[in-house]
Amino acid sequence: MYDKPRAPLTFRSLTVQSPVGLEAPQNGLVGPIHFSTTYTRDEKYAYASEYVYGRADNLTLRQTESFIATLENAHAAMLFGSGMSAAMAVILAFDRPAHVIASSEMYYGLRRWFAGIGRFGHSIEFVDTTDLAAFQSAITRRRPDLVWIETPSNPLWKITDIAAVSRMSHEVDAVVCVDSTVATPVFTRPIDHGADIVMHSATKYLNGHSDVSAGVLAAGRPSALWHQIAMMRAEQGVSLGALEAWLLARGMRTLDIRVRTQAKTAMRLAERLQTHPAVSAVLYPGLPDHPGHEIAARQMTGGFSGMLSVRMKGGASAALGAAANVSLWKCATSLGGVESLIEHRASMEGHGPYCPDDLLRLSVGIEDPEDLYADLDRAFQSTPIAGPDDELAPGDLSKGVRA
Ligand SMILES: Cc1ncc(COP(=O)(O)O)c(C=O)c1O
């Protein structure tokens, strides 16, 4: 298990203690990966430890989970094969029909899945959780069992007040789950703000190198729901594999330094892009004119994340032309890796109120900020590309699974 440091450490020093090593008897700085799917009994027909079978028990997995729990100030954490499977586990663990209220603006893949939870006997209502009056009226109208919020939300980076939503939700006995993928524990620890469960697509910042698909849940305290999630995960075998858990632990050693660098560069780019002649708006919670800036400044300590979006004066065709013509930035989906990514988001999720078709989503990496700005500046002068209309159709689900 992950050994907590003896002296209290700053968050930055703590991340470097990510448990990839220091294992007896050799005390190698980088330890082994535990691959065994089964464990032998001794002559008394007893096991040497609590580990019995790999579908439920794996030391490497447990080490990484207990490290994430420490970073999130949580009681425990559970790793899954993706962010989506972590999120689904929360809903599917309800053993009675549950009413769910979720942020209307959130990662579109999860919103789409939430929209169909009626087939499991649950019900869903999407509410603008940045509007506390609208949220209060929704939970008064119908008491939810679960409140799901994402902050900052993808791809407009709106900010929900975790403490206020948690307080209001707990008055009606609802469980509060926060998708904190973009904030990361470097900037926000939702449990400290009153949330019950934190979820991450660990594919993104936690791993940070675009080479592991993973998801995690961390809970503030034990509960019947948490126990149910653990049982379901062990029975279904949807835990993260040992190799991925080890890679994730390795990636997290640089979490603090990566994410702070990314947020600092994102802030610089956001400020400069505000006056770029090709840009009509910059969406970034670090900017004082962002509608959620005040809450973000309170809730996110030390930075506003490495994610921002820009809206192009020339519309969808200008956005497509720019995204296709970057050089240092890579034109790809996903976020949170060390390499900067740009994406015309409406080509992925279809345009609509939560994704204007002139929007480019930027995931800022750790490259030099001057190089990143120069590459964008050059790409923003590219010839516009007309996007095929069907690419931009709202709610088009025919393109299969996308990030
Ligand atoms: C905010 C957010 N939550 C959840 C997910 C889903 O995570 P995964 O792709 O690891 O399943 C994503 C993926 O893009 C995301 O951006």
The ligand as an ORCA input file, in Angstrom:
! r2SCAN-3c Opt
* xyz 0 1
  C     -14.441     16.236    -18.613
  C     -14.436     14.820    -19.094
  N     -15.002     13.873    -18.343
  C     -15.020     12.578    -18.739
  C     -14.471     12.185    -19.950
  C     -14.507     10.734    -20.362
  O     -13.266     10.173    -20.072
  P     -12.621      8.924    -20.876
  O     -12.386      9.385    -22.284
  O     -11.385      8.614    -20.103
  O     -13.628      7.829    -20.818
  C     -13.862     13.135    -20.757
  C     -13.282     12.747    -22.051
  O     -12.960     13.555    -22.875
  C     -13.853     14.494    -20.329
  O     -13.289     15.461    -21.070
*
